[in-house]
Amino acid sequence: MNCYNEAKIFNFILWGGNTMKQLLGITLVMVVLLVPMSAFAQKVGGGDLTFSPKNASPVVFSHEKHVNDKGLKCTGCHYQIFQMQQGSYKMDMGKLTKGDFCGKCHNGQKSFDVKDTKNCVRCHK
């Protein structure tokens, strides 16, 4: 089948025949155009991550806030501070207050300080 015949068939599906065929043709074209777009509509970094520390309220980490709002790059944290696999590290406040994990940036210089108790509610929800 050459391009001319394919164009004729496409044109017939859209505009030829009865109204039901036209509706079906338009629907088919819309599906073909919209499905690939929806594949790109994923959440940044896989969305929010929730950590459930012992004896504390859950911590919700927002990739969206850190990447889009703050302008950080994925590589700023991944493979240097965090691995990609959630749970591949044991994180606790003792490590954070010593500058590990979130404490690398949340040190009172780059961002709010994890050592300051008034900041607890910024992470623990």
PyMOL commands that set and color helices and strands:
alter all, ss='L'
color gray80, all
select helices_A, chain A and resi 3-15+19-39+44-46+63-69+74-76+93-97+101-104+117-123
alter helices_A, ss='H'
color red, helices_A
select strands_A, chain A and resi 48-51+59-62
alter strands_A, ss='S'
color yellow, strands_A
deselect
rebuild
show_as cartoon
